[in-house]
Amino acid sequence: MSFIDLRSDTVTQPTEKMRTAMSEAAVGDDVYEEDPTILELEEKSARIFNKEKGLFFPTGTMANQAAILAHTNPGEEIIIEKDMHIYLYEVGGLAFLSGVQSRQLPGNLGQLDPQEVEAAIRPSNIHFPRTSLICLENTHNVHGGTVISKRDIDKIAEVAHQYKLPLHLDGARIFNAATYLQTTVAELTSSCDTLMFCLSKGLSAPAGSMLVGDENFINRARKCRKLLGGGMRQAGILAAAGIVALEEMTNRLQEDHENALLLAKNLAEIPWIEIDVDRVETNIIRFNLDTSHFSAVEFENKLREANIKVNVSGDGGVRMVTHKDVTRDQVEHVVSVLKSL
């Protein structure tokens, strides 16, 4: 049975070129830093983002948590937006792994106010934890793939660096953000000290994320990666797909954005769906159901009967994500099914 899978861009299948590259990859032991394909991917990633070094991780969550471990000490505090992935969806890793607490600030579609960030930085006081890190997320998952501009990133970076704090970016979908803003990822993230980006979402590699930053940071993060169980051996098999992702998949993301906007505009015509079309900037769509018409579970089940998969929450929230394996024709079919319910 063939489904149209809109649950996430994590479901993307690797391309044939990725599969070929994986089967032919030159490999070595990455813990010894001897895997040539890993080294090539790390160098390419650092160059694309204009950072000193890169480090390959099996997952974005591990990369984020290694970054926090490398930046902080137990008992310190980090400043984050209250709906960030590293707080909501990484299994309490901030507390469990790094032993830090989070100062959670409300954001505007994921964007923090620089004045509120500055006010949240702890002064020197025997009663307070030391603020040691500020984090952002771009694009922002919970707020529906919304984008933070370079200007707004730079404002937060200015505050961070004024207080000699590093700025870490969860850039899982940073190529989507750069596509929306019609800029390069290097330009967009130039003021970030460190950042993580995923190869396995819209870029369609089967696994893998990258962490980039200066050499001293990456050296610390490498040891943290080993601590977390991320020291792999002949991982060039995975890195080969990541190289193809960077070379061939970053320039096609506009297609996903256009499909998401088409889907959102049609959803807005359905009376029992509440959606803000203006918030659909990239490939993530979030909307709410009139639960007097359908419960979230009923909605999900009806779509599954039509071979369509989506993510729902108990309060009537729905998330749909477009990606390379969802075509324009399939989007139009989804629209047709929704309007028939």
KEKOL-676685 format. One line per field, with one value per residue (C-alpha): residue number from 1; x, y, z. Coordinates in nm, 4 decimals. Example, Ala and Ser with C-alpha at 12.3 -4.5 7.8 and 13.67 -1.06 7.14 Angstrom:
BEGIN
n <- 1_2
x <- 1.2300_1.3670
y <- -0.4500_-0.1060
z <- 0.7800_0.7140
//
This chain:
BEGIN
n <- 1_2_3_4_5_6_7_8_9_10_11_12_13_14_15_16_17_18_19_20_21_22_23_24_25_26_27_28_29_30_31_32_33_34_35_36_37_38_39_40_41_42_43_44_45_46_47_48_49_50_51_52_53_54_55_56_57_58_59_60_61_62_63_64_65_66_67_68_69_70_71_72_73_74_75_76_77_78_79_80_81_82_83_84_85_86_87_88_89_90_91_92_93_94_95_96_97_98_99_100_101_102_103_104_105_106_107_108_109_110_111_112_113_114_115_116_117_118_119_120_121_122_123_124_125_126_127_128_129_130_131_132_133_134_135_136_137_138_139_140_141_142_143_144_145_146_147_148_149_150_151_152_153_154_155_156_157_158_159_160_161_162_163_164_165_166_167_168_169_170_171_172_173_174_175_176_177_178_179_180_181_182_183_184_185_186_187_188_189_190_191_192_193_194_195_196_197_198_199_200_201_202_203_204_205_206_207_208_209_210_211_212_213_214_215_216_217_218_219_220_221_222_223_224_225_226_227_228_229_230_231_232_233_234_235_236_237_238_239_240_241_242_243_244_245_246_247_248_249_250_251_252_253_254_255_256_257_258_259_260_261_262_263_264_265_266_267_268_269_270_271_272_273_274_275_276_277_278_279_280_281_282_283_284_285_286_287_288_289_290_291_292_293_294_295_296_297_298_299_300_301_302_303_304_305_306_307_308_309_310_311_312_313_314_315_316_317_318_319_320_321_322_323_324_325_326_327_328_329_330_331_332_333_334_335_336_337_338_339_340_341
x <- 0.0000_0.1441_0.0831_0.1216_0.3251_0.2944_0.3959_0.7479_1.0342_1.2219_1.0395_1.2196_1.3819_1.7461_1.7939_1.9419_2.2603_2.2817_2.2399_2.5134_2.7465_2.6870_2.7694_3.0922_3.2083_3.5696_3.5653_3.7924_3.7614_3.6046_3.6940_4.0567_3.9566_4.0546_3.7319_3.7979_3.4307_3.3482_3.6417_3.5223_3.1695_3.2987_3.5273_3.2498_3.0040_3.2490_3.3252_2.9560_2.8915_3.2247_3.3224_3.6551_3.5496_3.2579_3.1650_2.9333_2.6611_2.4087_2.1233_2.0402_1.9384_2.2809_2.4487_2.2465_2.3110_2.6832_2.6943_2.5317_2.7709_3.0670_2.9463_2.8334_2.9085_2.6628_2.4628_2.4675_2.1719_2.0991_1.8522_1.6088_1.2747_1.0083_0.8941_1.2370_1.3072_1.5992_1.3576_1.0385_1.1583_1.5007_1.3947_1.5121_1.8697_1.9496_1.9027_1.9903_2.3063_2.4450_2.2980_2.1896_1.8608_1.6807_1.5552_1.2574_1.1445_0.8287_0.8960_0.7138_0.6803_1.0092_1.1918_1.3275_1.3250_1.6877_1.5921_1.4233_1.7272_1.9577_1.7326_1.7414_2.1216_2.2077_2.4146_2.6966_2.5290_2.5904_2.2249_2.2151_2.3407_2.5809_2.4306_2.6545_2.4713_2.1942_2.0118_1.7881_1.5978_1.5640_1.3306_1.1065_0.9258_0.6500_0.5568_0.5129_0.8470_0.8691_1.1972_1.4230_1.5941_1.9657_1.8908_1.7082_1.9745_2.2411_2.0544_2.0570_2.4218_2.5109_2.3618_2.5314_2.8735_2.8412_2.8226_3.0859_2.8295_2.8210_2.5152_2.4146_2.1656_1.9466_1.9405_1.7889_1.6133_1.8465_1.8600_1.4818_1.5277_1.7980_1.5818_1.2901_1.5135_1.6949_2.0366_2.3159_2.3360_2.6817_2.5461_2.2358_2.4308_2.7493_2.6955_2.6251_2.9191_2.7979_2.5129_2.3617_2.1908_2.0214_2.1035_1.8114_1.5082_1.4423_1.7894_1.6786_1.9867_1.8959_2.0686_2.3036_2.3438_2.6374_2.7759_2.9996_3.2003_3.5571_3.8295_3.8418_3.4666_3.4614_3.7451_3.5387_3.2251_3.4094_3.4755_3.1132_2.9987_3.2047_3.0520_2.7025_2.7811_2.8226_3.1752_3.1078_3.3514_3.3092_3.0448_3.1515_2.8696_2.6297_2.8464_2.8465_2.4725_2.5253_2.7696_2.5135_2.2516_2.4651_2.5555_2.2150_1.9284_1.9724_1.8648_1.5268_1.3649_1.1632_0.9475_0.8538_0.7704_0.5450_0.3638_0.3126_0.1678_-0.0648_-0.1875_-0.2312_-0.4316_-0.6717_-0.6999_-0.8088_-1.1156_-1.2433_-1.4789_-1.3891_-1.0148_-0.8494_-0.5181_-0.3085_-0.1788_0.0578_0.2530_0.3342_0.6831_0.8649_0.7580_0.5694_0.1953_0.0195_-0.3546_-0.6408_-0.9588_-1.3051_-1.3351_-1.7142_-1.6791_-1.3956_-1.1823_-0.8118_-0.8181_-1.1199_-0.9483_-0.6290_-0.8178_-1.0205_-0.7033_-0.5356_-0.8322_-0.7438_-0.3742_-0.2625_-0.0520_-0.0432_0.0558_-0.2210_-0.2433_-0.5254_-0.6290_-0.7199_-0.3833_-0.2511_0.0936_0.1669_0.5168_0.6007_0.9204_1.0749_0.8614_0.5360_0.4601_0.2346_-0.0157_-0.0197_-0.0798_-0.3770_-0.5053_-0.4782_-0.6731_-0.9429_-0.9728_-0.9916_-1.2627_-1.4663_-1.4768
y <- 0.0000_0.3368_0.6234_0.9957_1.0605_1.4155_1.3389_1.4788_1.5361_1.2731_1.0079_1.1031_0.8158_0.8433_0.9085_0.6510_0.8585_0.8458_0.4686_0.4320_0.6649_0.4697_0.1385_0.2774_0.4901_0.4756_0.4093_0.3955_0.4175_0.7526_0.7390_0.7386_1.0203_0.7956_0.7704_0.9685_1.0148_1.1444_1.3848_1.5063_1.5688_1.7507_1.9733_2.0461_2.1346_2.3700_2.5401_2.5867_2.7572_2.9423_2.7809_2.6255_2.2629_2.0239_1.7052_1.4274_1.2910_1.0122_1.2421_1.6067_1.5480_1.4035_1.6971_1.9518_1.7761_1.7413_2.1121_2.1986_1.9634_2.1298_2.4832_2.4456_2.3066_2.1382_2.3827_2.6586_2.8068_2.8457_3.0863_2.9378_3.0056_2.8134_2.5961_2.4969_2.1431_2.1067_2.1680_1.9934_1.7005_1.5872_1.3780_1.6184_1.5988_1.9481_1.8348_1.4671_1.4979_1.8478_1.9187_2.2672_2.4425_2.6386_2.9958_2.9715_3.2944_3.3466_3.4153_3.5661_3.2680_3.1415_3.4741_3.6036_3.9695_4.0882_4.3078_4.0147_3.7981_4.0585_4.0934_3.7152_3.6956_3.6350_3.8953_3.7790_3.6737_3.3904_3.2842_3.2570_3.0026_3.1366_3.1973_3.0104_2.9773_3.1231_2.9037_2.9707_2.7454_2.8236_2.7209_2.6776_2.3450_2.4140_2.7441_2.5847_2.6228_2.9974_3.1675_3.3951_3.6582_3.7324_4.0720_3.9117_3.6426_3.9126_4.1103_3.8100_3.7395_4.0987_4.0540_3.7168_3.8398_4.1581_3.9266_3.6885_3.4097_3.1710_3.1525_2.8035_2.7525_2.4467_2.4761_2.1385_2.2978_2.5945_2.5344_2.5844_2.9134_3.0301_2.9299_3.1341_3.4358_3.3948_3.3984_3.1547_2.9582_3.1083_3.4613_3.3805_3.2153_3.4218_3.5549_3.2115_3.0557_2.6994_2.5350_2.1982_2.1095_1.7903_1.5929_1.3557_1.5855_1.7883_1.7003_1.3354_1.1511_0.8327_0.9512_1.2113_1.5653_1.8036_2.0306_2.3186_2.5774_2.6744_2.4168_2.4308_2.3816_2.0893_1.9210_1.9411_1.8279_1.5253_1.4002_1.4704_1.2741_0.9779_1.0070_0.9943_0.6830_0.8621_0.7427_0.5311_0.3320_0.2962_0.5687_0.6930_0.4795_0.7334_1.0356_0.9536_1.0166_1.3403_1.4657_1.4020_1.5790_1.8928_1.8869_1.8095_1.8560_2.2047_2.3801_2.2051_2.3089_2.5892_2.3199_2.1914_2.5433_2.6013_2.2725_2.3612_2.7008_2.5448_2.2969_2.5695_2.7975_2.5138_2.4175_2.7748_2.7189_2.4373_2.5779_2.3304_2.4016_2.7013_2.8008_3.1162_3.0942_3.3874_3.1767_2.9108_3.0200_2.6934_2.3277_2.2864_2.3484_2.3594_2.4052_2.3324_2.1353_2.2330_1.9333_1.9548_1.8440_1.5910_1.4852_1.4711_1.0902_1.0706_1.3065_1.1026_0.7771_0.9136_1.0262_0.6913_0.5244_0.7416_0.6380_0.9737_1.0006_1.3143_1.4008_1.5031_1.6049_1.5515_1.9175_1.9149_2.0293_1.8874_1.9055_1.8378_1.8577_1.8618_1.7089_1.5635_1.2489_1.4482_1.5698_1.8530_1.5946_1.4284_1.7622_1.8206_1.4717_1.5445_1.8664_1.6725_1.4184_1.6885_1.8800_1.5633_1.4886
z <- 0.0000_-0.1019_0.1410_0.0942_0.4072_0.5409_0.8981_0.8626_0.6206_0.8233_0.6191_0.2969_0.1113_-0.0041_-0.3753_-0.6101_-0.6278_-0.2474_-0.2482_-0.5094_-0.3218_-0.0010_-0.1668_-0.3133_-0.0183_0.0935_0.4675_0.7711_1.1480_1.2322_1.6021_1.4832_1.2422_0.9528_0.7539_0.4333_0.3466_0.6944_0.6727_0.3326_0.4631_0.7714_0.5636_0.3132_0.5907_0.7601_0.4288_0.3386_0.6737_0.6820_1.0124_1.1081_1.1524_1.1282_1.3122_1.1937_1.4245_1.3752_1.4876_1.5397_1.9003_1.9787_1.8027_2.0006_2.3293_2.2577_2.1789_2.5118_2.6943_2.5243_2.6001_2.9633_3.3073_3.5462_3.7558_3.4937_3.3079_2.9376_2.7762_2.5249_2.3616_2.5529_2.2605_2.1294_2.0149_2.2574_2.5458_2.4307_2.2236_2.3425_2.6423_2.9126_2.7913_2.9156_3.2745_3.2466_3.0360_3.0961_3.4378_3.3335_3.3862_3.1169_3.1349_2.8993_2.7377_2.5332_2.1677_1.8732_1.6360_1.7777_1.7722_2.1026_2.2022_2.2493_2.5449_2.7198_2.6504_2.8012_3.1058_3.1559_3.1741_3.5386_3.7213_3.9423_4.2662_4.5098_4.4762_4.0975_3.8463_3.5862_3.2421_2.9994_2.6645_2.4477_2.1925_1.8929_1.6512_1.2791_1.1197_1.4230_1.4320_1.6856_1.5244_1.1840_1.0098_1.0683_0.9838_1.1885_0.9707_0.9749_1.1274_1.4209_1.4700_1.4711_1.7388_1.9726_1.8863_1.9731_2.3201_2.3666_2.2653_2.4727_2.7756_2.6344_2.5871_2.2901_2.0641_1.9481_1.6673_1.6271_1.2497_1.1728_0.8722_0.8201_0.4432_0.4355_0.6183_0.3784_0.0815_0.2143_0.2767_-0.0583_0.1042_0.1847_0.5063_0.5699_0.5518_0.7550_1.0399_1.0339_1.3877_1.5399_1.7222_1.6692_1.4849_1.4076_1.0810_0.9650_0.6532_0.7034_0.6793_0.3649_0.2349_0.2269_0.3516_0.5441_0.8628_0.9989_1.1258_1.1383_1.4081_1.3001_1.4921_1.5728_1.6189_1.9985_2.0259_1.7813_1.9708_2.2904_2.1078_1.9652_2.3171_2.4135_2.1076_2.2248_2.5731_2.4201_2.2167_1.8862_1.8123_1.5039_1.2963_0.9167_0.9146_0.5728_0.4369_0.5920_0.5175_0.1467_0.1345_0.3279_0.0657_-0.2074_0.0062_0.0282_-0.3391_-0.4891_-0.2430_-0.0990_-0.4193_-0.4582_-0.1269_-0.2867_-0.4454_-0.0998_0.0157_-0.2843_-0.2229_0.1431_0.0531_-0.2050_0.0534_0.3176_0.0869_0.0092_0.3762_0.4471_0.2268_0.4496_0.7164_0.9914_0.9625_1.1278_0.9684_0.9352_0.5788_0.6339_0.8832_0.6225_0.5218_0.4530_0.4405_0.7711_0.8045_1.1398_1.1787_1.4160_1.3645_1.4773_1.7091_1.7041_1.3412_1.3811_1.6712_1.5923_1.6050_1.3730_1.1302_1.1364_1.0825_0.7905_0.6175_0.6798_0.5118_0.2099_0.2383_0.3787_0.6964_0.9149_1.2717_1.5118_1.8761_2.1220_2.1242_1.7554_1.6271_1.2994_1.1394_0.7743_0.6247_0.2549_0.1187_-0.1953_-0.1821_-0.1930_-0.5452_-0.6619_-0.7901_-0.4484_-0.2769_-0.5053_-0.4227_-0.0496_-0.1035_-0.2892_-0.0071_0.2605_0.0789_0.0429_0.4165
//
